[in-house]
Structures are given as structure tokens and as C-alpha cells.
Amino acid sequence: MSIHLRSHTMRPIRAACLGTATALVTLLACAPVAAASATGSDPSPAKGKDRVITLIGRLAEQSRFPVNPGGAPAQGDRTVVRSLLFDEAGKQVGETAGTCTTTRVTDGGAEVCAVTYTLPGGQLSVQGMVFGHLKPGPPPSFDNGITGGTGEYARARGSVHADTIATGTRRFTINLKG
């Protein structure tokens, strides 16, 4: 069964005039991953059972809203991101959408992100911190908490782990707790 995912996983990114390394890192950090495979045939969480769903997201759109346009990264910078989601077979099954706001620019930076994943039968809301988004190199992996959902996911709990696997591509592992 296909899984639709809509998430708000945003990374604040500075103006496009940033150095290539920083801009690339920020772009990758903001890029959700979209390839999906569900453990089990039914993506809806069964009562009392844990479920793992893996999706690959490819960055589709990204907008940056810096506090100081053309200046250094600053607390309050915001990034809005949308990614297309795909299953293991490469079939598009949904999308993610979200926002991230920079909360710290020292020590590699930190940001708080809110994301929504739209799946067959409902949506998942995800929220959490991402550390190191301003460091050179590939965007950091991160774990965010599932804060709720709708439809079949109305009482969803668990976490989402994200890994950057290529430029503009991330793997999301959704761990639903039964």
C-alpha cells in the first residue's frame, strides 16, 4: 500500500549569497527525503503494535527568510521547505512541508522545526530541534518527535529519524509506537 507523507521539516537558510559550502550544507539540511517503504502491508498503526515506515524525500521548493538579508545567519532566520515523497519502488506517494527557525547561530547553529506528513488515511505532525545546520558539510542527521496526527494517526506517538543520503534527498524513518 502506498504511503502519503506531508511533512514540515524546515531548515533556516541564509541568503543565496552565502559561500558555496554553507549554501550547499544549508540546502541539503533543508531538503526532505522521499522514498517510502512500509514495514507490513498496512501503513495505519495497529493498536498495541509498533510500525516503521521509511520514506525518501526530494526537495521540491525552498524559501529562505533571513532576519538580516545579505548578512550573517541570525537568530530568527526562517526556512520554508516542501519535498516530494517516494516509496521503495520510486512511486510518488505524498509530500512533506514545514518550517524551521534558527534559535542559535553559535556552535554550529540550532533550529526548531515543525513538519506535517500526509499519509493514506491521515497526517502526522512532527516537531523538534536540529543541531549543526550551519556547519560546513552535509546536513546533520536528526530525530524529531511525533506530536500528533489525524485520521488513522489521531493518537500517533513515536519519532522520525532523518538522514541526508544525497544532495536534496533525505531518508525519513518513521517509528510509530502502538
C-alpha positions, 0 to 999 in steps of 0.5 A, a space after each residue: 500500500 502506498 504511503 502519503 507523507 506531508 511533512 514540515 521539516 524546515 531548515 533556516 537558510 541564509 541568503 543565496 549569497 552565502 559561500 558555496 559550502 554553507 549554501 550547499 550544507 544549508 540546502 541539503 539540511 533543508 531538503 526532505 527525503 522521499 522514498 517510502 517503504 512500509 514495514 507490513 502491508 498496512 501503513 495505519 498503526 495497529 493498536 498495541 503494535 509498533 510500525 516503521 515506515 521509511 520514506 525518501 524525500 526530494 526537495 521540491 521548493 525552498 524559501 529562505 527568510 533571513 532576519 538580516 538579508 545579505 548578512 550573517 545567519 541570525 537568530 530568527 532566520 526562517 526556512 520554508 521547505 516542501 519535498 516530494 515523497 517516494 516509496 521503495 519502488 520510486 512511486 510518488 506517494 505524498 509530500 512533506 512541508 514545514 518550517 524551521 527557525 534558527 534559535 542559535 547561530 553559535 556552535 554550529 547553529 540550532 533550529 526548531 522545526 515543525 513538519 506535517 506528513 500526509 499519509 493514506 488515511 491521515 497526517 502526522 505532525 512532527 516537531 523538534 530541534 536540529 543541531 549543526 545546520 550551519 556547519 560546513 558539510 552535509 546536513 546533520 542527521 536528526 530525530 524529531 518527535 511525533 506530536 500528533 496526527 489525524 485520521 488513522 494517526 489521531 493518537 500517533 506517538 513515536 519519532 522520525 529519524 532523518 538522514 541526508 543520503 544525497 544532495 536534496 534527498 533525505 531518508 525519513 524513518 518513521 517509528 510509530 509506537 502502538 
